[in-house]
Amino acid sequence: MQTTMTEDHTSGRFTPESDKRAFGDTPESVGAARTFVSDALGRWGIAERQDDIRLCVSEMVTNALAHGASASCGFILRVIASAQQLRVEVEDLGGGQPVRRTPGWEDTSGRGLLLVDELADDWGVDEQAVGKTVWSVFMLAETAARRTAAVTC
């Protein structure tokens, strides 16, 4: 599903954009997910916070692969942009809740949600009948200001 940001000329508002893609349960899916999100941001004209967004996508997808995705189903990555924010959702069929850990200096894992917690403006987990959706939100001040200026001109 691909959409583009459009302006509703009757109200002067932009309609939300969204795109989603299913990925398999393979290590290559992490890079493919980052590329998918970068491409969506480019189509929508969102330039700010791309590094933060891409890093959080990597961490969320890696967690889905390690703890939630099944070999037959993988995971679904959804990106939703409004005039002021970007929401990233990673849906998998795994049970349980992600837990933010405090790893020791020599631990080789356990930092993903720490990064998401620091870089995203908000994040959380929505339980589904089967599985869960882990989401993160990024406020887009420059994008919102640019869109507001375009509407008022």
N, C-alpha and C positions, 0 to 999 in steps of 0.2 A: 504494500500500500504506500503510495507516494503522493504527497500533496504539496501545494505551495502556499506560502502566506499570502492572503488576499485581503484587500481592503473592502469593507462593506461601505459603498459610497453613500448609502442612505443614512448610516449612523456614524461614519467616520471611524469605525473600529476595525481592528484586524481580527479575522477569524483564526482560531487556533490551528496549528499544524500538527500532524502526527505521521509517524512512519513506524512500521514494525517489521521484524524479520525473525524467522526461526533459524536457529543454529544447531548443529550437531554437537555431540559430546566428544569433541576432539580439541587438542591443544591449539590447533590452528584457528579455532573459533574466537580466541581472545583477540588476535590481530584483526580478523575479519570484522569483529564487533566494533573495534575502534575505528576502522575504515568506514563502516556503515554509518556511525554517528558523525564522523568528520564530514562525510558526503552530505548528510542531511543538514548539518549546520551550514555548510557552504551553499546549498540550494536555498536555504532560508535567510541567508545574509547575516548569520550570527557569527561574529568574529571573536567576541570577548569570551574569556574563560575557557577556551578550547582545551588548553593543557590540563586544567583541573577536571574538566568533564571527561576527557579521554582517560585520564588516570583512574578516575572513579569507575568508569565503565570497565576498565581492565580488572580492577579489584572485585567489582560486583560479579562480573562474568566468571572470573577465576573461582570465586566462592561458589557460584552455581555449579560449575563443573566439578569442583572438589567435593561438594557436600549435597548437591540437590539434583543435578541433571541425571537422567537415565540414558543409557546407551541408545535406546529406541526413540527417545523423545527430545533429548537435548534441552534447550531453553529458548525462550522468546525474549527478544530485546525490543522495547518500545521506547520511542522518543516523542515527547509532546512539548511543543513550544507555544507559548502565548506571548502577548506583547511584553510581558515583564519577567517571565521565567521560563526555564527549561526543566522538564521532568524526565528522568531516565528511569525505566522500570525493567527489571530482569525477573522473569517468571520461570519457575521450575516446578517439577513435580515432587521434589524432595520434602520430607517432613522436617519438623524442628524449626527452631528460630536461630537466626544468626546471632552470635554473641560477640560483642566487642571485648577483646582480650587485652591483657597487658603482658606482652611477651618480654622475656629477659633479653639482655644484650646479645647473647649467643644463639637465641632461637632463630630458626630459619623461616618461620611462618608466624601468622597471627597478627600481622600489622594492617591488613586490608581495610577492616572497618575503622581502624584508627585514622587512616588516611581519608576515607570517605567522611568520617565525622569532622575532620579538620577542614576539608576542601569544599564540601557541599554546605549549602545554607540550612538544609534539613535532610533527614533521611529516616526511613522506617521500614516496617514490614507489614504487609497485609496478608493475612491468612486466607487461603482459598479452600474450597471443599476438598480439593486434592492439591497439595503443594502450597506455594507462597509466591508473593511478589515483593521483591526488595526494591525500594525506590529511593531516589535522591533528587533534590531540587536545587537549582542554581538560579539565583536572581540575576537578571540581565539589565542592569541600569543603563548602559550605553544603548543597547538595542531598544529599550523602552523609550528613552529620550529621543532617539532618532525617529522612531515610529510616531511618537507624539508630535514632534516638529513637522513631520510630513503631513499629518492630518490637519494641523492648524494652519498650514500655509495655503 
